[in-house]
Amino acid sequence: MNKKGFLIAVAAFLAVTIFAQTQQTESAAQQEEMSKKNERAWTSITPRQKLVGAESTIVKYYVDSVDENKIVESAIRSMLETLDPHSSYSDIEETKELTEPLDGNFSGVGIEFSIRRDTLVVMQTISGGPSEKVGLRAGDRIVAVNDTSVAGVKLTNTEVRKRLRGPKGSIVEVEVLRRGESEPLHFVIKRDDIPIHSIDAAYMVDEQTGYIRLSRFSRTSHDEFIDAVKRLKRQGMKQLIFDLTGNGGGYLDVAGLLADEFLQREQLIVYTQGRQQPRRDIAATGGGRLKNLKVVVMVNELSASASEIVSGALQDWDRALVVGRRTFGKGLVQMPIPFPDGSMVRLTIARYYTPSGRCIQKPYKLGEGDKYSHDLANRYEGGELYHADSVRLDSTLVYKTLRLGRTVYGGGGIMPDRFVPLDTMAYSKYFNRLVAKSVIENYTYNYTDAHRDRIKADYTDAADFVARFVVTDDMLQTILDNAAAAKIEFNEPEYLRCRKLVADVVKAGIGRNLFGDDTYYMVMNPSNAIFSAAYSAINSAESDL
């Protein structure tokens, strides 16, 4: 029975059922015959016809009006939820939010902004972007966009993006309040393509050690990485700390390009395989720029997918020491299936395997997405983030690295060569309240805004700022006063525990506002346990694999 025949049968069944309910004089024999016809129609259809027929019937006969898009999207989401944890559906807006960071650019005005007390504040202008070209500055307060007030109206980040982003070449007009100016300033900005950078930081830790932090594997990540490597090599880099902590992944081909930079010709990087997908190998070309550079890779429980491909490949080939905590364990390959309206299904079609044959994906049961999503919480509660011997390694999934024969384990995620426990000593409930109520963030912004010119004059660059700038007791006291004004009860023992952390966050925030993202990590990394372990390892024989 074809689709048209099925729909005709469904319509006939419903029409007769409705008529029978209003015409009780219908003969029992006729009702029985119609029931048999309907039964034959329903039992001969395919699952696909049933789905289409159900949707059509609901839209046509439901007691109230039906939003057809909504029920179809709900049906798609429900179907995918019965599969694995990573097959998913995204509507038009969700698809834009998912793909934009990975595509590497969008069209807009080129600012980093923050909303402070219902005021839209420019934190930084993107170098060479439209806003910088017309003269917008960090610290400017945008009070109107295209003659519409945006001051004191409880804007959200999403609403701001909608107002400031738009087609390349289109115009947006903004009114700005600037410290030292008595009247609002008017700017006409022509929107342009704005790059989204995936390299959070790239700087020299010492005379020979470079540090690169990658936040995602986007279309531009390989080019960004190479630019950073060239810059650091010019500064004398002989060894590299490659930070993939918190990196949730991205494009498979970009992960291959980055791993290729470290490996020898024809060394396998990763392979994928699925029920309908034959094995596909990705191997190194031999043209990498870092084949002989000493490297340590930083990972943690939030490093996933492409991060696990790179760290797993370098570990399997004994090319790099991996430092940190067991990675997330996301080893399922999704194929994007875009619909003409801009929505998209991402359907799992295969699994990732490291060169030694380890499956990166952690175990899951079909349809148990909620349980799967609690895995990190379970790791925390089970002590895995604090003690290496609490990590549940599957003794039946033992593999050997491909050059030195070191033991590595399958069963999900990449277990680092050197485990680094989660460090919570500096954290406290008091610190968490300061963060939750934006006390530190607001202070950092206000201090930067008030002292921007003086600090820029006093410090030649980021390194000079990191070396000489000191967060004073008076600055910390102001934060405590602000916390009290925000009704955060002072707790002296907890404050003493987190005092250095508060000072570091303040200094890092001011440095980022004035000298860029590198400065933030230059300040914070020395207190980062995984970074400290990586730095120790790269300067010892331990990393001489």
C-alpha positions in Angstrom: 0.0 0.0 0.0 1.5 3.3 -1.0 1.5 6.6 1.0 -1.5 8.0 -0.9 -3.6 4.9 -0.3 -2.7 4.9 3.4 -3.8 8.5 3.8 -7.1 7.8 2.0 -7.7 4.8 4.3 -7.0 6.9 7.4 -9.3 9.7 6.3 -12.1 7.2 5.4 -11.8 5.5 8.8 -12.0 8.8 10.7 -15.0 10.0 8.6 -16.9 6.8 9.2 -16.0 6.8 12.9 -17.3 10.4 13.4 -20.4 9.6 11.4 -21.1 6.5 13.4 -20.9 8.5 16.7 -23.6 10.9 15.5 -25.9 8.5 13.6 -26.6 5.8 16.1 -29.1 4.1 13.7 -26.1 2.8 11.6 -26.4 -1.0 11.4 -24.1 -3.1 13.5 -23.2 -5.1 10.4 -22.1 -2.0 8.5 -20.0 -0.8 11.5 -18.3 -4.2 11.8 -17.5 -4.3 8.1 -16.0 -0.8 8.2 -14.0 -1.8 11.3 -12.5 -4.7 9.4 -11.6 -2.5 6.4 -9.8 -0.1 8.7 -8.0 -2.8 10.6 -6.7 -4.2 7.2 -5.5 -0.7 6.2 -3.6 -0.2 9.5 -2.0 -3.6 9.6 -0.6 -3.4 6.1 1.3 -0.1 6.4 5.0 0.5 7.0 6.4 2.3 10.0 7.2 5.3 7.8 3.6 5.4 6.5 2.3 5.2 10.0 4.4 8.2 11.1 3.3 10.3 8.1 -0.3 9.2 8.5 -0.3 10.1 12.2 1.1 13.6 11.6 -1.4 14.2 8.8 -4.3 13.0 10.9 -3.4 15.1 13.9 -3.1 18.2 11.8 -6.4 17.6 10.1 -8.7 16.4 12.9 -7.3 17.5 16.3 -9.9 19.5 18.3 -7.8 22.7 18.3 -5.5 24.3 15.8 -2.1 22.6 15.6 1.4 24.1 15.0 2.6 21.6 12.5 6.2 22.6 12.7 6.2 22.2 16.5 4.7 18.6 16.5 7.1 17.5 13.7 10.1 18.9 15.5 8.9 17.2 18.7 8.6 13.9 16.9 12.1 14.2 15.4 13.6 15.0 18.8 11.7 12.1 20.4 13.0 9.6 17.7 16.6 10.7 18.2 16.3 10.5 22.0 15.8 6.7 21.6 19.2 6.4 19.9 22.6 7.5 21.3 23.3 10.6 23.5 24.8 12.6 20.6 22.3 12.3 17.8 20.3 15.5 17.9 17.9 17.9 16.2 18.4 21.7 16.2 15.9 24.3 15.0 17.0 27.2 12.8 18.3 29.4 15.7 19.9 26.5 17.5 21.7 25.5 14.3 23.1 29.0 13.9 24.4 28.9 17.4 26.0 25.5 16.9 27.7 26.2 13.5 28.8 29.8 13.9 31.7 29.2 16.4 32.9 26.3 14.2 32.6 28.1 10.9 35.0 30.7 12.2 33.2 34.0 11.4 30.0 35.9 11.3 28.9 39.3 10.1 28.7 42.0 12.7 30.3 45.2 14.2 33.3 43.5 15.8 33.1 44.1 19.6 33.3 42.0 22.7 30.6 43.2 25.0 29.3 42.8 28.5 26.0 43.8 30.1 26.6 45.8 33.3 23.6 46.9 35.3 21.4 46.9 32.2 24.1 48.8 30.3 25.8 47.5 27.2 29.5 48.0 27.6 32.3 47.5 25.0 34.9 45.3 26.6 37.2 45.2 23.5 37.1 46.0 19.8 38.3 43.3 17.5 41.5 44.4 15.8 40.9 45.6 12.3 37.1 45.2 12.7 34.4 47.7 11.8 34.0 49.2 15.3 37.7 49.8 15.7 37.8 51.5 12.3 35.2 54.1 13.2 36.7 54.8 16.6 34.7 52.8 19.2 36.8 52.0 22.3 36.9 49.6 25.2 34.8 51.1 28.0 32.3 52.8 25.7 28.7 52.4 26.8 26.2 51.8 24.0 22.9 53.4 24.9 21.1 53.2 21.6 21.2 51.0 18.5 19.4 52.3 15.3 17.5 55.0 17.4 16.2 52.3 19.8 17.3 52.7 23.4 19.2 49.8 24.9 20.0 51.3 28.2 18.1 50.1 31.3 15.9 47.6 29.4 17.3 44.3 30.8 18.9 43.1 27.6 20.1 39.6 27.2 23.3 38.6 25.3 21.1 37.0 22.6 19.1 40.2 22.1 22.3 42.2 21.8 23.7 39.9 19.1 20.4 40.1 17.1 20.7 43.9 17.2 24.4 44.2 16.3 24.8 41.3 13.9 23.5 41.4 10.3 24.3 41.0 6.7 27.8 42.0 5.5 27.8 45.6 4.2 24.6 46.6 6.1 24.7 49.6 8.4 24.1 49.9 12.1 24.1 53.2 14.0 25.0 53.4 17.7 24.9 56.1 20.4 27.8 55.9 22.9 28.5 57.4 26.3 32.3 57.8 26.8 34.1 58.7 30.0 35.3 62.3 29.7 32.8 63.3 27.0 29.8 65.4 28.0 27.6 64.5 25.1 26.8 61.1 23.5 28.9 60.1 20.5 27.3 58.9 17.3 28.9 56.2 15.2 27.8 54.7 11.8 29.2 51.2 11.5 29.2 49.1 8.3 29.0 45.4 9.3 31.7 43.1 8.0 32.9 39.5 8.5 34.2 39.1 12.0 36.6 36.2 12.8 35.9 33.9 15.7 39.2 32.8 17.1 39.7 29.4 18.5 43.2 30.0 20.0 42.6 31.5 23.4 46.2 32.1 24.2 49.7 31.6 22.7 52.7 32.9 24.6 56.2 32.0 25.7 56.3 30.5 29.3 60.1 30.8 29.4 62.9 31.2 26.8 62.3 27.8 25.2 58.8 26.7 26.2 55.7 27.8 24.3 52.1 27.5 25.4 49.1 27.3 23.1 45.5 26.9 24.3 42.9 25.8 21.8 39.2 26.2 22.7 37.6 24.4 19.8 38.4 22.8 16.4 36.8 25.3 14.0 37.4 25.8 10.3 40.1 28.4 11.1 41.8 26.5 13.9 44.6 25.0 11.8 45.6 28.3 10.3 45.4 30.0 13.7 47.6 27.2 15.2 50.2 27.6 12.5 50.3 31.3 12.9 50.8 30.9 16.6 53.6 28.3 16.1 55.4 30.6 13.7 55.2 33.5 16.1 56.4 31.4 19.1 59.2 29.9 17.0 60.4 33.4 16.2 60.6 34.0 20.0 62.7 30.9 20.5 60.2 28.0 21.1 61.9 24.6 21.4 59.1 22.8 23.2 55.4 23.2 23.5 52.6 22.8 26.1 49.4 22.2 24.1 46.4 22.9 26.2 43.2 21.1 25.2 41.5 21.3 28.6 37.8 22.2 28.3 38.0 21.8 24.5 34.7 20.1 23.5 35.8 19.3 19.9 34.7 20.3 16.5 35.5 19.2 13.0 37.2 15.8 12.4 39.2 17.0 9.4 40.7 19.9 11.4 41.7 17.5 14.2 43.5 15.5 11.6 45.3 18.5 10.3 46.5 19.5 13.8 47.6 15.9 14.7 49.4 15.8 11.3 51.7 18.6 12.4 53.2 16.3 15.1 53.4 12.9 13.4 55.5 11.1 10.8 54.4 10.2 7.3 51.7 7.5 7.1 51.3 7.2 10.9 47.6 6.6 11.6 45.8 9.5 13.3 42.3 8.1 13.7 39.9 5.7 12.0 36.1 5.7 11.9 33.7 2.7 11.4 30.0 2.2 11.6 27.2 -0.2 10.5 26.7 1.5 7.2 30.1 3.2 7.1 33.2 1.2 6.0 36.4 1.9 7.9 38.0 5.2 7.0 41.6 5.9 8.0 43.1 9.4 8.4 46.9 9.3 8.4 49.7 11.8 8.7 51.1 13.2 5.4 54.6 13.7 6.8 54.5 17.5 6.1 54.1 18.5 9.7 56.1 21.4 11.1 56.4 20.0 14.6 57.4 16.4 14.0 60.6 16.8 16.2 59.3 19.4 18.7 59.0 18.1 22.3 55.3 18.4 23.3 53.1 17.8 26.4 49.3 17.8 26.0 47.0 19.1 28.7 43.5 17.5 29.0 40.7 17.2 31.5 37.2 15.7 31.9 35.8 18.3 29.5 38.2 17.6 26.7 36.1 15.7 24.1 35.8 14.4 20.6 38.4 16.1 18.4 40.5 16.8 21.5 40.5 13.1 22.2 41.4 12.3 18.7 44.5 14.5 18.8 45.6 13.5 22.4 44.9 9.8 21.7 46.9 9.8 18.5 49.9 11.5 20.1 49.7 9.2 23.1 49.4 6.0 20.9 52.5 6.9 18.9 54.4 7.8 22.0 54.8 11.3 20.5 53.6 13.3 23.5 53.1 13.0 27.2 49.4 13.5 28.1 48.8 15.3 31.4 45.6 15.9 33.4 42.5 13.8 33.9 40.5 11.3 31.9 38.8 12.9 29.0 35.1 13.1 28.4 34.7 10.0 26.2 32.8 11.4 23.2 33.7 9.1 20.3 30.6 9.0 18.1 30.7 10.5 14.6 27.8 12.7 13.7 26.8 13.4 10.1 25.0 16.8 9.7 21.8 16.6 7.7 20.6 20.1 7.0 17.0 20.9 6.0 16.1 23.6 3.5 14.6 25.8 6.3 17.9 26.0 8.2 17.2 23.3 10.8 19.4 20.3 11.0 19.7 16.7 12.3 23.1 15.5 13.5 22.9 11.7 13.2 25.5 9.3 14.6 26.9 7.1 11.8 30.2 5.7 13.1 32.6 5.6 16.0 36.1 7.0 16.5 39.1 4.7 17.2 42.6 5.7 18.1 45.6 4.3 16.2 46.0 1.4 18.7 42.4 0.5 18.2 40.9 2.0 21.3 37.2 3.2 21.0 37.1 6.7 22.4 33.3 6.5 23.2 32.4 5.8 26.8 29.7 3.2 27.4 26.0 4.1 27.2 22.6 2.4 26.9 20.2 3.4 24.1 17.6 5.9 25.2 19.3 6.6 28.5 20.4 10.1 27.7 19.7 11.5 31.2 21.9 8.9 32.9 24.7 9.5 30.4 24.6 13.3 31.0 25.2 12.6 34.7 28.5 10.9 34.0 30.7 13.8 35.0 28.8 14.3 38.3 29.2 10.5 39.0 32.9 10.9 38.4 33.0 13.7 40.8 31.1 11.9 43.5 33.0 8.7 42.9 36.3 10.4 43.6 37.7 9.9 40.1 38.6 13.6 39.7 40.7 13.5 42.9 42.3 10.0 42.9 43.9 8.1 40.0 43.1 4.8 41.6 39.4 5.7 41.6 39.3 5.7 37.8 37.5 2.7 36.6 39.8 1.1 34.0 38.5 -1.9 32.0 41.1 -4.6 32.4 39.6 -6.4 29.4 40.4 -3.4 27.2 44.2 -3.2 27.4 46.1 -1.8 24.4 49.8 -1.0 23.8 51.3 2.1 22.3 52.7 1.6 18.9 56.3 2.6 19.4 57.3 1.9 23.0 54.6 -0.6 23.9 53.3 1.3 26.9 50.0 0.1 28.4 46.9 2.2 27.6 43.3 1.5 28.2 40.1 1.5 26.2 36.6 1.8 27.5 36.0 5.5 26.9 38.1 8.7 26.9 41.8 9.1 27.0 43.5 8.3 30.3 46.5 10.7 30.7 50.0 9.4 31.3 50.3 11.7 34.4 47.2 12.1 36.4 46.6 15.5 38.0 43.8 15.6 40.7 41.2 18.4 40.7 42.5 21.2 43.0 39.8 22.7 45.1 41.9 24.0 48.0 41.7 27.6 47.0 37.9 27.5 46.4 35.3 28.1 49.0 31.6 28.9 49.3 32.5 32.5 49.9 34.5 32.7 46.6 31.6 31.0 44.7 29.2 33.7 46.0 31.6 36.4 44.9 31.6 34.9 41.4 27.9 34.1 41.3 27.0 37.7 42.1 29.6 39.1 39.7 31.4 41.0 42.5 34.9 40.3 41.2 33.9 40.7 37.6 32.2 44.1 38.2 35.2 45.3 40.3 37.6 44.3 37.5 35.6 46.1 34.9 35.2 49.3 37.0 38.9 49.4 38.0 40.0 49.0 34.3 37.6 51.6 33.2 38.8 54.1 35.8 42.6 53.4 35.4 42.8 52.4 31.7 45.1 55.2 30.5 47.4 55.1 33.6 47.9 51.4 33.4 48.6 51.6 29.7 51.2 54.3 30.3 52.8 52.4 33.2 53.3 49.0 31.6 54.9 48.5 28.2 53.2 45.2 27.4 51.5 42.1 28.8 54.7 40.5 30.1 55.6 43.8 31.9 52.1 43.9 33.4 52.3 40.3 34.6 55.7 40.8 36.1 55.0 44.1 38.0 51.3 44.7 38.6 50.2 44.0 42.1 46.7 43.7 43.5 46.9 45.7 46.7 45.2 45.2 50.1 43.1 48.3 49.4 41.8 46.7 46.2 40.8 43.5 47.9 39.1 45.5 50.7 37.0 47.3 48.1 35.9 43.9 46.8 35.0 42.8 50.4 33.0 46.0 50.8 31.2 45.5 47.5 30.5 41.9 48.6 28.9 43.2 51.8 26.8 45.6 49.8 25.7 42.7 47.7 24.5 41.0 51.0 27.3 38.3 50.9 28.1 37.5 54.5 31.8 37.7 55.2 33.5 34.4 56.2 37.1 35.0 57.2 38.4 31.4 57.1 36.9 30.9 53.7 38.2 34.3 52.5 41.7 33.5 53.7 41.6 30.3 51.7 40.6 32.0 48.5 42.4 35.4 49.0 45.2 34.6 46.5 42.7 33.2 44.0 40.7 36.4 44.2 43.8 38.5 43.7 44.8 36.4 40.7 41.4 36.6 39.1 41.3 40.4 39.5 44.8 40.8 38.0 44.0 38.4 35.2 40.8 40.2 34.4 42.4 43.6 34.3 45.2 42.2 32.2 42.8 40.7 29.7 40.8 43.9 29.4 43.9 45.9 28.6 46.3 43.6 26.9 44.3 40.7 25.6 43.5 37.0 26.3 47.1 35.9 26.5 47.5 38.0 29.7 44.7 36.2 31.4 46.4 32.8 31.1 49.8 34.2 31.8 48.5 35.2 35.2 46.3 32.2 35.9 48.3 29.3 34.6 51.0 29.2 37.4 48.2 28.4 39.8 46.7 25.8 37.4 47.6 22.3 38.7 47.5 20.7 35.2 49.6 23.5 33.7 52.2 23.1 36.6 52.4 19.4 36.0 52.8 19.9 32.3 55.5 22.4 32.7 57.3 20.2 35.2 57.0 17.2 32.8 58.2 19.0 29.7 61.4 20.1 31.5 62.1 16.6 32.8 63.2 13.3 31.2 59.6 12.0 31.7 58.5 13.6 28.5 61.5 12.3 26.5 59.4 9.6 24.8 
